[in-house]
Amino acid sequence: MLIYPSTVCLARAALLAACAFLVGSCDTLRRSKPLLPIREYERLIAGRLDANYIGTARCLAACHEHDHLRLDFEGSTMGAQLSSESGLPLVDCESCHGPGSLAVEGLSVESVQTALDLGQKPSCNFGTLTQIHALPAQARSLICLKCHTGNATFALHEWVSGAHAGADVACNDCHNIHAGPDLIVHRDEMLTMCTGCHEQRLADFSLPSHHPVTEGKMVCTDCHDPHGTNAERLLKRTTLKETCTNCHGQMAGPFAFEHADLGENCLICHAAHGSVNNNLLNASEPFLCLQCHNGHWLDTGTSGQGTAVVRGTLYTRCTDCHTAIHGTDAPSPSGRGTFIR
């Protein structure tokens, strides 16, 4: 006698098979995989695997085309590590550009001088070196992170999870180590550099009310850490309120009478970079306040019999009366916290 499986049994079996397939697929997705074959990825970062390291002295001995780069580099903080007495990890040309034996193969002081005598311009074989500008952004940053992740001087431990790394921004998009002996981005250069990508922020700083960035009194890194943070929007402080009250300490509180829960998020009322309204407000008064509060009547005088006369509603600037709008420790004349003083 043949026994056929019931429809319920078949459904259960199909469900179990589907679950097993999904679990297997998720496990595959969780596994770490290189973007390229491992040997190819190593070649991208380390340079030609069939070349040998020869040292900066040999790289530059026969060819003087890079003399100005060498002088800038030796005067920089990274070049200071070239001295074996520094006790720091050795950093030289080949640390970034890969082993250079193939690049200078066949070059010597004599051959270079002969070429110059013949009116030729000798040069090393750049094609055998790591082509840094042709690398993906993550690979370019990894060349820098080989050293800088082990250096506590720079806050790079959040870089990989930061917004810039996720947007395919590499270290050398902002830093040019051959620009001179000083490798950092100076405050007077920062606005131009940052707004090269963040064009909307430059427009915000042109609005009537704005943080004084274009005037040179502030820079982007006063609030943001471009190398990554645990906070949103790459803020340097843990919360938005901490970032704002680092300068606006009088708004920090705590107060006996606080403006509901708005004190934790300044952006509910204010624009961070610039606004057409006074005090960086998102909307002009009283319309900003009326988004949460109803307008109220104002007693403006008394009649001859001593009764109050209401002459209209107050739809001007709420802060003309409610001056302590961020919070206060003093009650209002009515005994309630209406931020009047």
Protein Blocks (a to p, Z undefined) as FASTA:
>chain_A
ZZdddfklmmmmmmmmmmmmmmmmmmmmmpccdfbdfklmmmmmnopfkbccebjklmmm
mpcklmmmmmmmmmmmklmmmpmklopacddfklmnopaklmmgoiafklmmmmmmnopa
cdddfklpccfklpcfklmmmmmmmmmmmpckbccklmmmmmklmnopafklmbcfklpm
blbdcfklmmmmmmmmmmmlmmmmmpmbdcffknopacfklmpcfkbpfbehhiabfblk
lmmmmmmmmlnopafbdghjllmmmklmpcfkbcfbehhiabdcfklmmmmpccddddfb
dcfkopacdfbdcdbdfklmmmmlnbcfbdcfkopaehlZZ
